């Protein structure tokens, strides 16, 4: 039952963050929402979605070092680079391992 509760809480948080993206005029608040959505996407195995959210976060707030660091950890060091899927997969496995250890 804990998984159902945590899934419901996660879904509610995602909806809340999406509302922030649509309604919040402050770009820094929207950037932080993108960062949190990126972290959630990583936990769900959605690397492409995570990368998109992180890039959007940096467009909104270029000083958001947490987004820049997470992009780097995913192997996305620049907009031009296109890391191999294998390299990206390894980066995601490493990050998922960290996320899972934190949840315990």
N, C-alpha and C positions, 0 to 999 in steps of 0.2 A: 504494500500500500504506500510505502514511502516513495517509490518511484513515480507513482501516479500523482502524488502530492507535489513532488519536486518538478514533474513535467508540467503540471498545472501552474505552479509558481513561475516556472521559466517562461511559459507561454504568456502569462499575464505581464511579466516584465518585458518581453519582446513587444507586446502590444503597447505598453506604456512608452517604451523607447521610440517606437514608430510614430506615436502621437507627438512626441517631442520633435521628431524630425519634420513633421508636417506643420506644427503649430508654433514652435519656439522661434522667436525672431533673433535670439542671441546666437551668433555663429559658434561661439565657444561651447555653449551648452549642446548644440547640435553635433559638434565635433566629438564631445564626450559620449554622446548617445551612440554615434557611429563606432567609437572605440569599444564600448560595451557590447554592441551588436556583433562586432568582429570577434570578441572573446567568446561570445555565445556560439557563434558560427564555428569557431575552432573546436569547441567542445562537442559540437554536432558532426564534426568532420567536414564542414563546408569551407574548404580552404579558399576557393574562388570568391565566395561571398565575403569571407573575412578580408581578403586582399582588397576587394572593392570598397568595403566599409573603411578600412584603414586609409586608403588613398583619399577617400572623400573626407575623412576626418582631418587629414593633413592639408587638404585644399581649404577647409574651413578655418583651421588653426595650425599654421605651420610650426608653432612652438610646442605642439603636443608630442613630447619625446617618447611617451609610452607607445603611441601609434607608430612612430618611426622605428623604435626598437623591435616591436612585434613584426613589422614588415621585414625588417632585417632578419629576424629569426626564421621567418617563413621563406627566406631566400630571395625576397623581392627588394634588392638593394637600390634599384632605380626604375623609373618608368620604362626605360628602354630595354632593360635586361629581361630575358625570358628563360628562367631556369628550367632545367629538365624536370619532367614529371617525377622522376625517381628522386631527385634532390628535394623537390617540394614534399614528396611523400615522407621522406626521412625526417624533414623538419617538422612536419605535422605529427608524426609519431612521437618525436621528442617532446613537443609542446603538449600533446595529449597525455603523455606520461606525467608531466608536471601538473597538469590540471587534475588528473585523477588522484595524484598524491596529496594535493591540497584539499580535496573534498573529503578525504578520510579522516 
